[in-house]
């Protein structure tokens, strides 16, 4: 019976006592303050900064903090006070820095997350070495000189290993040795790095990229006639560069043109068929059609150096070509393919188109030469 009464008391009365005690706690109680130093890192002999911050403080007026470290790894070279902390001082001993405020008359009242100081740190040790940044709170006082309870949180300083590996660049298009017939092309490819590619340029022109370990790029460039060297350079954050280069030949389409001609009735004249802008021309086959009631072709002669030249005439059509098999010429520039002798057989004032068709235009290695035909006109003059 006695045991039953005790159990009933624990169940019914004890929770009420606990609840009453909780109600006696101050309404404004908040989480405890923390004073922390940031982790930091730098390359050998380089400097960086680390903030010391008091988190969740109320009415901070004065403080005194000490940070110890391994001076064979890192040195503190400067300390600056945080915004609004007041009369700030700092002192350095070997492996130790102390910083504090001496606010006596004009005492600040800082609340929330307050930056107490910024430390400038220099990496003096070897790559890969580390040092603790141990923080000790000497004092943390509010604006009425009351202690503010706080927990210290240490940090770490690391000396980074320098990145000496350059990015790898691969131009996907165009390929080495490509021959193109348009002046504007798109250069595409990829650049990779063990850390991150930060910039890419094509022939010195920056390309918009998203930095990262794997970067794709494309850039429109304009070529000049002949061989063009295309170089893509990628750079990483450490300043390492890698590149790839291809050589591309821009060969605009040649133009094969028959010149306009005119003559009096019953008279003859000559007109030329010229291939403009060819490279290494070896063989060709051209057909010109016309109105035989207006004009007739009476003779065709091959141009200078074209080689084994042949020609054939049908009604309203002349075909001329070369058959160079063993001793193949290599003509470049503006090349006269043939000269046609034309006789005016129609009435004065009549006209005939001189329509040109390119059967073949081959270089000295039997590769096609892209070309555009340009027609002409024959007119019979009025005496």
Secondary structure, 3 states (H helix, E strand, C coil): CHHHHHHHHHHHCHHHHHHHHHHCCCCCCCCCEEEEECCEEEECCCEEEEEEEEEEEEEEEEEEEEEECCCCCEEEEEEEECCCCCCEEEEEECCEEEEEECCCCCCCCEEEEEEEEEEEEEECCCCCCEEEEEEEEEEEEECCCCECCEEEECEEEEEECCCCCCCEEEEEECCCCCEECCCEEEEEEEEEEEEEEEEEEECCEEECCCCEEEEEEEEEEECCCEEEEEEEEEEECCCCEEEEEEEEEECCCEEEEECCEEEECCCEEEEEEEEEEEEEEEEEEEEEECCCCCEEEEEEEECCCCCCEEEEEECCEEEEEECCCCCCCCEEEEEEEEEEEEEECCCCCCEEEEEEEEEEEEECCCCECCEEEECEEEEEECC
